Amino acid sequence: MHADNAALPLPDLHEGSVAITGASAGIGAALALALARPGITLHLTGRNLERLRSVGDACAARGARTIVRTLDVRNAAAQVTWLSGIGRLDLVIANAGIGAGSDDRRPERSAQVREVFATNLEGALNTALPALEIMQGQAPDGSGLRGRIATIASIAGFVPGPGAASYCAAKAALDRWTIATAPFAANMGVQMTSVCPGYVRTPMTAANRFPMPGLMEADRAASIILRGIARGDRRLAFPWWVAGLAQIVGNLPPRLSTWLLSRPPGKAGLSQQ
Ligand SMILES: NC(=O)c1ccc[n+]([C@@H]2O[C@H](COP(=O)([O-])OP(=O)(O)OC[C@H]3O[C@@H](n4cnc5c(N)ncnc54)[C@H](OP(=O)(O)O)[C@@H]3O)[C@@H](O)[C@H]2O)c1
C-alpha cells in the first residue's frame, strides 16, 4: 500500500469525516490511505479485525483520526446504527464487495448467486441508503454540498459475462441505481457517483488466472476515484478504453456478446473484475 496523499484530491475534506466499507483490503484500504491526514476522521469497516487494524494504524500514522469497526454490510440494521452514530458524514464510500465466478461452464450455485447479490448490491444499498437519508438533514459544506456518496460498481456491470453472471448483474444494478438516483439526490444537496473500475490489483483479482487488460495498482485506482468524486462525476469508469470496449461488447446481441465473453483465453475476461 503506497497511496500518495501528498495532495488531497477532495479540497473540502480537510476536516471531513469519511466512512468506507470494505476498508480492510484492496481498493478500500487504498482509498483510506489516500485520504489519511491530520484533520480527517476515517470510519473504516470490514469483517476482518486484524487487517482493519493494520489499515487503521497506517492511516493513523499519516495523522488521520481513525475508527475501525467490524461490520458485515449484509446486516442492514447494523449499517444504519453505524452510520447514524458517526455524526456529520462528508463522504461515504460503499466499497465492500466479493468476487465470484464459475469456471466449469455450469450456472453458478444458487448460494453463490444469493451471496453476491446480498453483498455487492444489497450491502451497497445498506450503506448508501442510510447515508442518503442522513446527509439530506446535514448543513451544506463550503461547496454547497450536504454530503457525497460513491458506490463502487464495476466495468463488469457493462457486460453479461457468463463466467460471472451474478457479479455482472449486481454491479449493473448498483451502477444503474446510483446514476438514476443521483439527479434527485443532487436536488437535496447530495452528490452521488457510480465508480466503475476495470481490473485493479487486489486480493480479489489475485486468484484470476486469465489476462486482465488494463490492470492497475490499487493506489492509482484510489487516486482516480477520489479525483472523480471531487469533480462530481456521475459515473467514473476507468481505464476509458476498457470501459469503451465493454460498452460495445455489452450492447451486442446477447448470443454474440455472451459467446465473445465465454471464449478462451480468459473466459469472462471482461467480466470478473
Ligand atoms: N479489484 C478489481 O479489479 C475491482 C474492479 C472493479 C470493481 N471492484 C470492486 O471494488 C470493491 C473492492 O474490491 P477489492 O478488489 O478491493 O476486493 P478485496 O481486496 O477482496 O477487498 C474487499 C473488501 O470488502 C470487504 N468485504 C467483503 N465482504 C464484506 C461484507 N459482507 N461485509 C463487510 N465487508 C466486506 C473485505 O473485508 P473483510 O474480508 O474484512 O470483510 C475487503 O475489505 C468491490 O466492491 C469490488 O467488487 C474491484
The ligand as an SDF file (V2000), in Angstrom:
LIG
                    3D

 48 52  0  0  0  0  0  0  0  0999 V2000
  -10.2270   -5.4230   -7.9120 N   0  0  0  0  0  0  0  0  0  0  0  0
  -10.8810   -5.1630   -9.0390 C   0  0  0  0  0  0  0  0  0  0  0  0
  -10.3840   -5.4280  -10.1500 O   0  0  0  0  0  0  0  0  0  0  0  0
  -12.2360   -4.4950   -8.9930 C   0  0  0  0  0  0  0  0  0  0  0  0
  -12.7430   -3.9680  -10.1910 C   0  0  0  0  0  0  0  0  0  0  0  0
  -13.9780   -3.3730  -10.1780 C   0  0  0  0  0  0  0  0  0  0  0  0
  -14.6990   -3.2560   -9.0100 C   0  0  0  0  0  0  0  0  0  0  0  0
  -14.1800   -3.7880   -7.8580 N   0  0  0  0  0  0  0  0  0  0  0  0
  -14.9840   -3.6430   -6.6550 C   0  0  0  0  0  0  0  0  0  0  0  0
  -14.2370   -2.8810   -5.7220 O   0  0  0  0  0  0  0  0  0  0  0  0
  -14.6210   -3.2330   -4.4020 C   0  0  0  0  0  0  0  0  0  0  0  0
  -13.3760   -3.5970   -3.6170 C   0  0  0  0  0  0  0  0  0  0  0  0
  -12.7770   -4.7230   -4.2510 O   0  0  0  0  0  0  0  0  0  0  0  0
  -11.2890   -5.1740   -3.9990 P   0  0  0  0  0  0  0  0  0  0  0  0
  -10.7370   -5.5960   -5.2840 O   0  0  0  0  0  0  0  0  0  0  0  0
  -10.5860   -4.1780   -3.1680 O   0  0  0  0  0  0  0  0  0  0  0  0
  -11.5880   -6.5150   -3.1740 O   0  0  0  0  0  0  0  0  0  0  0  0
  -10.8460   -7.1390   -1.9220 P   0  0  0  0  0  0  0  0  0  0  0  0
   -9.4090   -6.8450   -1.9790 O   0  0  0  0  0  0  0  0  0  0  0  0
  -11.2990   -8.5570   -1.8720 O   0  0  0  0  0  0  0  0  0  0  0  0
  -11.4910   -6.3370   -0.7190 O   0  0  0  0  0  0  0  0  0  0  0  0
  -12.8700   -6.4490   -0.4770 C   0  0  0  0  0  0  0  0  0  0  0  0
  -13.1940   -5.7130    0.7950 C   0  0  0  0  0  0  0  0  0  0  0  0
  -14.5910   -5.8760    1.0380 O   0  0  0  0  0  0  0  0  0  0  0  0
  -14.7600   -6.3800    2.3510 C   0  0  0  0  0  0  0  0  0  0  0  0
  -15.9540   -7.2110    2.4340 N   0  0  0  0  0  0  0  0  0  0  0  0
  -16.2930   -8.2600    1.6700 C   0  0  0  0  0  0  0  0  0  0  0  0
  -17.4670   -8.7520    2.0590 N   0  0  0  0  0  0  0  0  0  0  0  0
  -17.8860   -7.9730    3.0990 C   0  0  0  0  0  0  0  0  0  0  0  0
  -19.0370   -7.9680    3.9170 C   0  0  0  0  0  0  0  0  0  0  0  0
  -20.0110   -8.8750    3.7750 N   0  0  0  0  0  0  0  0  0  0  0  0
  -19.1360   -7.0270    4.8630 N   0  0  0  0  0  0  0  0  0  0  0  0
  -18.1670   -6.1080    5.0340 C   0  0  0  0  0  0  0  0  0  0  0  0
  -17.0410   -6.0630    4.2900 N   0  0  0  0  0  0  0  0  0  0  0  0
  -16.9270   -6.9900    3.3270 C   0  0  0  0  0  0  0  0  0  0  0  0
  -13.4830   -7.1370    2.6470 C   0  0  0  0  0  0  0  0  0  0  0  0
  -13.2230   -7.1220    4.0260 O   0  0  0  0  0  0  0  0  0  0  0  0
  -13.3100   -8.3770    5.0050 P   0  0  0  0  0  0  0  0  0  0  0  0
  -12.7760   -9.5520    4.2800 O   0  0  0  0  0  0  0  0  0  0  0  0
  -12.5060   -7.9180    6.1710 O   0  0  0  0  0  0  0  0  0  0  0  0
  -14.7530   -8.4740    5.2900 O   0  0  0  0  0  0  0  0  0  0  0  0
  -12.4510   -6.2570    1.9760 C   0  0  0  0  0  0  0  0  0  0  0  0
  -12.1000   -5.1760    2.8160 O   0  0  0  0  0  0  0  0  0  0  0  0
  -15.6020   -4.3950   -4.5450 C   0  0  0  0  0  0  0  0  0  0  0  0
  -16.9110   -3.9080   -4.4850 O   0  0  0  0  0  0  0  0  0  0  0  0
  -15.2970   -4.9300   -5.9320 C   0  0  0  0  0  0  0  0  0  0  0  0
  -16.3910   -5.6130   -6.4900 O   0  0  0  0  0  0  0  0  0  0  0  0
  -12.9600   -4.3990   -7.8160 C   0  0  0  0  0  0  0  0  0  0  0  0
  1  2  1  0
  2  3  2  0
  2  4  1  0
  4  5  1  0
  4 48  2  0
  5  6  2  0
  6  7  1  0
  7  8  2  0
  8  9  1  0
  8 48  1  0
  9 10  1  0
  9 46  1  0
 10 11  1  0
 11 12  1  0
 11 44  1  0
 12 13  1  0
 13 14  1  0
 14 15  2  0
 14 16  1  0
 14 17  1  0
 17 18  1  0
 18 19  2  0
 18 20  1  0
 18 21  1  0
 21 22  1  0
 22 23  1  0
 23 24  1  0
 23 42  1  0
 24 25  1  0
 25 26  1  0
 25 36  1  0
 26 27  1  0
 26 35  1  0
 27 28  2  0
 28 29  1  0
 29 30  1  0
 29 35  2  0
 30 31  1  0
 30 32  2  0
 32 33  1  0
 33 34  2  0
 34 35  1  0
 36 37  1  0
 36 42  1  0
 37 38  1  0
 38 39  2  0
 38 40  1  0
 38 41  1  0
 42 43  1  0
 44 45  1  0
 44 46  1  0
 46 47  1  0
M  CHG  2   8   1  16  -1
M  END
$$$$
